[in-house]
Amino acid sequence: MEVLVYLIPASLFLGGLGLAAFIWTLKNRQYDDPEGDAWRILSDEYDDAPPEG
């Protein structure tokens, strides 16, 4: 049970670190165009498929 003295603060720290990273990505506008990504995958304009033959 003494290990909980170390594990609980460590898990809270890592959870806070993950939350801070998520908030940072929101502030840096990483999720601005999810609709564009959905349509871009259907487009043939940027086709990276290997050549057929």
C-alpha positions as CSV (number, residue, x, y, z in Angstrom):
1,M,0.0,0.0,0.0
2,E,2.9,2.3,0.4
3,V,3.4,2.3,-3.3
4,L,0.2,4.3,-3.7
5,V,2.0,7.2,-2.1
6,Y,4.1,7.4,-5.3
7,L,1.6,6.1,-7.9
8,I,-1.3,8.5,-7.2
9,P,0.8,11.7,-7.5
10,A,2.6,10.3,-10.6
11,S,-0.7,9.4,-12.3
12,L,-2.2,12.8,-11.4
13,F,0.9,14.5,-12.9
14,L,0.8,12.5,-16.1
15,G,-2.9,13.1,-16.4
16,G,-2.4,16.9,-16.0
17,L,0.5,16.7,-18.5
18,G,-1.8,15.0,-21.0
19,L,-4.5,17.6,-20.4
20,A,-2.0,20.5,-20.8
21,A,-0.8,19.0,-24.1
22,F,-4.4,18.7,-25.4
23,I,-5.2,22.3,-24.4
24,W,-2.0,23.4,-26.2
25,T,-3.1,21.7,-29.4
26,L,-6.5,23.4,-29.1
27,K,-4.9,26.8,-28.7
28,N,-2.6,26.1,-31.7
29,R,-5.6,25.4,-33.9
30,Q,-4.6,21.8,-34.6
31,Y,-8.3,20.7,-35.0
32,D,-9.6,23.6,-37.2
33,D,-10.5,21.7,-40.4
34,P,-11.9,18.2,-39.7
35,E,-14.4,18.6,-42.5
36,G,-11.7,19.3,-45.0
37,D,-9.8,16.2,-44.0
38,A,-13.0,14.1,-44.5
39,W,-13.4,15.4,-48.1
40,R,-9.7,15.3,-48.9
41,I,-9.5,11.6,-48.5
42,L,-12.1,11.2,-51.2
43,S,-10.3,13.4,-53.7
44,D,-8.2,12.0,-56.6
45,E,-6.2,15.2,-56.8
46,Y,-3.5,14.0,-54.5
47,D,-3.4,10.3,-55.2
48,D,-0.3,8.6,-53.6
49,A,-1.3,5.2,-54.8
50,P,1.4,3.2,-56.5
51,P,1.2,3.0,-60.3
52,E,-0.8,0.2,-61.7
53,G,0.9,-2.3,-64.0
